Amino acid sequence: MEPGRAGSEARESLTLELKSLRWPSPGSETMDQPSCPECASLLDLNQPDEESPGEFLAICSSCRLWYLLGGPSEEGEMLLLELPSLAAVLKMARGSEQGGSGRRVPGRARNPRAR
């Protein structure tokens, strides 16, 4: 088996609906650390790939949502995409195996103690 090819035969495509927003918000004059759109807590920024300096994994330690933060665009804005939980993606995959399609995948489970 070739390196990097493990499980490639089992790949399948899923269509996901992702929530996105621009950061900083239009009209904002500052570019402080981004906050969670769900609970307004500051996001913890992680840069998993040094070769991609404009891409971050942003995690909210309060409500446990994960985001992909990328950019900046020509206008200086960055895009914040809410990532679905693994459980939600697996549920969607099981639904597609049973012939389901066009279903929305919800985001990560919220921390009930966050509010």
trRosetta pair geometry for C-beta under 8 A, 3 or more apart (Angstrom, degrees):
i j d omega theta_ij theta_ji phi_ij phi_ji
1 5 6.0 -153 176 78 87 107
1 6 6.4 68 152 -85 140 69
2 5 4.2 58 71 5 94 135
5 8 4.9 -56 -168 -7 68 131
7 10 4.9 -52 -170 38 78 113
7 11 7.3 108 136 -50 80 74
8 11 5.7 -16 -164 -19 48 116
12 93 7.0 116 76 -138 130 99
12 96 7.1 163 144 106 137 140
14 89 6.8 131 85 -156 165 85
14 92 5.5 88 -159 124 136 123
14 93 6.2 -71 -77 -81 136 73
14 96 6.3 -133 -107 -28 87 154
14 105 7.7 52 154 -43 125 142
15 101 7.9 50 35 -163 121 81
15 102 7.6 -4 76 -94 132 39
16 84 6.1 -125 -155 -6 134 137
16 89 7.4 -29 -90 -106 131 88
16 92 7.1 32 -92 180 86 176
16 105 5.0 -43 -133 32 89 131
17 104 4.9 -34 28 -133 135 87
17 105 6.5 165 36 37 76 73
18 81 5.1 7 161 -165 132 104
18 82 6.2 174 -168 62 77 69
18 83 7.4 -7 -131 -96 111 38
18 84 7.5 -109 -99 -29 78 91
19 37 7.9 -140 132 75 129 150
19 81 7.2 145 80 -155 50 52
19 82 4.3 15 58 25 100 122
19 107 7.0 -32 12 -68 122 123
20 79 5.8 -11 -167 -173 116 99
20 80 6.5 150 -156 79 61 52
20 81 4.9 -20 -99 -98 90 70
20 82 7.4 -140 -72 8 43 74
21 25 7.7 -21 163 -96 113 78
21 37 6.0 119 19 -81 151 148
21 79 7.7 155 80 -154 31 56
21 80 5.2 -19 62 59 79 104
22 25 6.8 114 89 -116 85 36
22 26 6.6 53 82 -42 133 80
22 77 4.6 -8 -171 177 110 136
22 78 7.2 136 -162 70 60 40
22 79 6.3 -39 -104 -99 58 57
22 80 7.5 157 -113 14 8 87
23 34 5.1 13 -173 -108 156 120
23 69 7.2 -42 50 -138 138 105
23 77 6.6 135 67 -166 33 80
23 78 5.0 -33 70 67 89 91
23 79 7.5 155 21 -100 83 10
23 80 5.1 57 -12 -26 123 119
24 28 3.7 -114 150 77 122 139
24 30 6.7 155 -110 86 158 48
24 31 5.2 -118 -34 -103 123 66
24 32 7.8 83 -96 30 118 64
24 77 6.8 -113 42 -120 53 78
24 78 8.0 61 -16 28 47 88
25 28 4.6 99 59 -30 76 119
26 77 7.9 -18 -76 -93 67 139
28 31 7.6 115 119 -75 117 54
31 76 7.7 -96 -80 158 140 109
33 42 5.3 33 110 -152 124 110
33 43 6.9 -159 159 50 95 75
33 45 7.2 -129 -148 -19 100 121
34 42 7.6 120 89 -152 42 61
34 43 5.1 -11 91 28 91 125
34 45 7.7 100 38 -69 100 111
34 58 6.3 -21 76 -143 128 155
34 69 6.6 -175 21 -112 157 143
34 78 7.8 -97 -62 76 136 130
34 80 6.5 167 -168 -87 154 139
35 40 5.1 13 153 -162 133 47
35 41 6.3 167 -158 84 89 22
35 42 5.4 -59 -103 -95 77 42
35 43 6.4 174 -126 -16 21 84
36 39 5.0 10 93 48 130 76
36 40 6.2 -75 66 -19 79 11
36 41 5.0 16 17 52 121 74
36 42 7.7 9 -11 64 83 2
36 43 5.7 132 -59 -69 73 90
36 60 4.0 51 -86 -100 137 136
36 62 6.8 -137 19 50 157 112
36 63 6.3 152 162 35 158 115
36 65 6.2 124 -145 53 117 121
36 67 8.0 -175 -118 -20 71 132
37 40 8.0 31 -135 -70 14 52
37 80 7.2 148 -28 111 120 139
37 82 7.6 -89 45 -65 124 116
38 60 6.9 -145 49 31 113 176
38 63 5.1 -108 102 74 132 162
38 65 5.6 122 8 -12 143 149
38 110 7.3 -154 169 -111 147 114
39 60 6.6 126 42 -179 113 143
39 62 5.1 -128 96 102 152 133
39 63 4.6 156 -16 -25 135 127
39 114 5.7 -76 -100 155 158 121
39 115 7.2 -130 -119 -83 113 76
41 60 5.6 110 73 -155 113 98
41 61 7.0 -113 135 54 144 72
41 62 4.0 137 -12 0 161 136
41 63 7.2 165 22 0 126 89
41 114 8.0 -95 -18 -163 138 110
43 58 4.0 19 161 -179 138 108
43 59 6.5 134 -165 58 83 29
43 60 5.6 -56 -107 -76 75 69
43 67 6.7 -45 -138 38 149 126
43 69 7.7 135 113 -45 153 139
44 58 6.9 152 72 -158 45 55
44 59 4.9 -27 60 64 100 87
44 60 7.6 168 13 -88 82 20
44 61 6.0 63 -17 -34 123 104
45 56 4.8 -23 -160 -173 95 143
45 57 7.7 136 -159 73 48 46
45 58 5.4 -20 -100 -102 65 80
45 69 7.0 -56 -123 43 101 146
46 56 6.3 135 65 -167 43 81
46 57 4.5 -25 67 65 104 95
46 58 7.5 -177 22 -80 73 32
46 59 6.9 25 -2 -1 115 108
47 50 6.9 81 132 -85 113 50
47 52 7.8 -167 -167 83 92 77
47 53 7.2 7 -154 -133 139 47
47 55 7.3 115 -138 87 77 59
47 56 5.5 -52 -85 -107 69 78
47 57 7.8 177 -85 20 22 75
48 57 5.8 42 -19 -5 113 121
49 52 4.3 34 96 28 117 104
49 55 6.5 7 54 76 110 117
50 53 7.3 14 -171 -74 45 75
52 55 4.2 -11 138 29 119 118
54 70 6.0 67 132 -159 89 64
54 71 5.8 -129 178 81 114 28
54 72 6.7 -120 -144 -3 121 52
54 78 7.8 -160 -175 -119 92 107
55 68 7.1 -19 -162 -173 91 92
55 69 7.3 150 -157 84 42 57
55 70 4.8 1 -107 -105 75 91
56 68 7.6 151 80 -163 51 46
56 69 4.3 -14 62 62 101 106
56 70 7.4 -171 25 -70 65 51
57 66 6.7 -20 -173 -166 93 102
57 67 7.5 147 -165 78 47 51
57 68 6.6 -30 -106 -105 57 59
57 69 7.6 -177 -88 19 8 86
58 66 7.3 142 80 -164 53 51
58 67 4.2 -22 67 67 103 103
58 68 7.5 171 20 -96 87 8
58 69 4.7 64 -22 -22 123 121
58 80 7.0 -40 44 -136 146 100
59 64 7.8 -16 -174 -149 90 39
59 65 7.6 176 -151 90 50 46
59 66 5.4 -16 -105 -109 77 73
59 67 7.5 -167 -73 25 34 73
60 63 5.1 -2 116 49 132 79
60 64 6.4 -68 84 -11 86 11
60 65 4.7 26 30 48 122 81
60 66 7.7 -135 18 -70 76 33
60 67 7.8 64 -23 -7 93 105
61 64 7.5 27 -149 -78 23 54
62 111 6.6 -148 150 50 45 136
62 114 4.6 105 158 -142 82 109
63 110 5.0 -31 -168 -145 97 84
63 111 5.2 -150 -136 27 38 94
63 114 4.2 117 -85 173 69 173
63 115 7.9 46 -92 -48 105 81
64 108 5.8 -130 119 131 89 132
64 109 7.0 -12 92 84 132 67
64 110 6.8 153 49 -143 100 32
64 111 4.8 118 -6 -39 113 102
64 114 7.5 -132 -2 -56 84 139
65 82 6.1 -42 -178 -142 120 100
65 83 7.9 143 177 49 73 72
65 107 6.2 -2 -126 163 104 129
65 108 5.2 170 -114 47 55 121
65 110 7.5 -8 -54 -100 92 70
66 82 7.5 110 80 -162 51 56
66 83 4.4 -41 96 54 100 117
66 85 7.9 122 21 -88 112 59
66 108 6.1 96 12 -35 85 145
67 80 5.1 -5 -179 -171 137 87
67 81 6.1 147 -161 73 74 44
67 82 5.6 -42 -100 -98 82 45
67 83 6.3 -175 -100 -4 23 89
68 80 7.6 159 77 -154 47 41
68 81 4.5 -8 53 57 95 106
68 83 6.0 93 -23 -56 90 109
69 78 5.7 29 -178 152 87 130
69 79 7.4 168 -150 83 44 49
69 80 5.4 -6 -103 -104 78 74
69 81 7.9 -164 -71 23 36 69
70 78 6.3 170 86 -165 29 89
70 79 5.4 -17 64 57 83 94
70 81 7.7 5 13 2 104 107
71 77 6.1 -97 -154 111 159 48
71 78 3.3 -154 35 -116 136 64
71 79 5.6 136 -52 6 109 71
72 75 7.8 -125 166 73 100 51
72 76 5.1 -6 172 -151 141 34
72 77 6.1 135 -155 63 88 23
72 78 5.3 -68 -99 -69 68 77
73 76 6.9 -47 66 20 69 18
73 77 5.0 -7 32 58 112 80
73 78 7.4 -175 -7 -83 80 30
73 79 7.5 78 -41 -34 110 94
82 107 5.2 -36 151 -113 126 126
82 108 7.9 -131 177 5 97 91
83 107 7.6 95 86 -142 34 83
83 108 7.2 37 90 -38 73 108
84 88 4.3 -110 176 83 111 132
84 89 5.5 132 102 -52 121 87
84 92 7.9 29 138 -11 161 136
84 105 4.7 -5 -114 131 159 117
84 106 6.8 117 -132 93 102 36
84 107 5.7 -123 -110 -121 57 37
84 108 6.8 159 -167 -52 33 62
85 88 4.6 100 56 3 81 101
85 89 7.2 -148 95 -3 45 85
85 106 7.9 -5 21 98 100 79
85 107 6.9 82 -18 156 85 43
85 108 3.9 113 -60 -113 99 66
85 109 6.0 14 -46 -6 162 76
86 89 5.7 -56 -149 38 35 110
86 90 6.2 35 153 -19 68 106
87 90 5.8 -55 -146 38 29 110
87 91 6.3 33 153 -22 63 106
87 109 7.1 14 50 -26 138 113
88 91 5.6 -52 -148 34 31 114
88 92 6.5 33 151 -19 63 105
88 105 4.7 111 154 -178 109 95
88 106 5.3 -134 -123 64 135 69
88 107 7.1 -148 -27 157 167 4
88 108 7.3 -116 -6 -87 128 38
89 92 5.6 -53 -150 36 33 113
89 93 6.4 36 150 -22 66 104
89 105 6.3 41 -85 -158 51 148
90 93 5.5 -50 -146 34 34 114
90 94 6.5 35 154 -19 65 102
91 94 5.9 -52 -150 35 31 110
91 95 6.5 32 150 -20 62 106
91 105 7.5 147 73 -129 99 89
92 95 5.6 -56 -151 36 32 114
92 96 6.5 31 152 -20 66 103
92 103 6.5 -166 -125 84 85 109
92 105 4.6 -36 -59 -89 138 114
93 96 5.8 -53 -148 34 33 108
93 97 6.6 36 151 -22 63 102
94 97 5.7 -51 -153 31 35 115
94 98 6.8 22 153 -9 64 108
95 98 5.9 -66 -153 43 33 104
95 100 3.7 -53 166 58 92 141
95 103 5.8 -38 130 33 158 148
96 99 7.7 107 -170 -29 33 5
96 100 5.9 -88 -79 67 36 78
96 101 6.6 70 -116 -86 79 67
100 103 5.7 1 156 -15 118 127
110 114 6.4 -107 174 32 92 133
111 114 4.1 97 79 -33 101 109
112 115 7.7 -63 -176 25 39 95
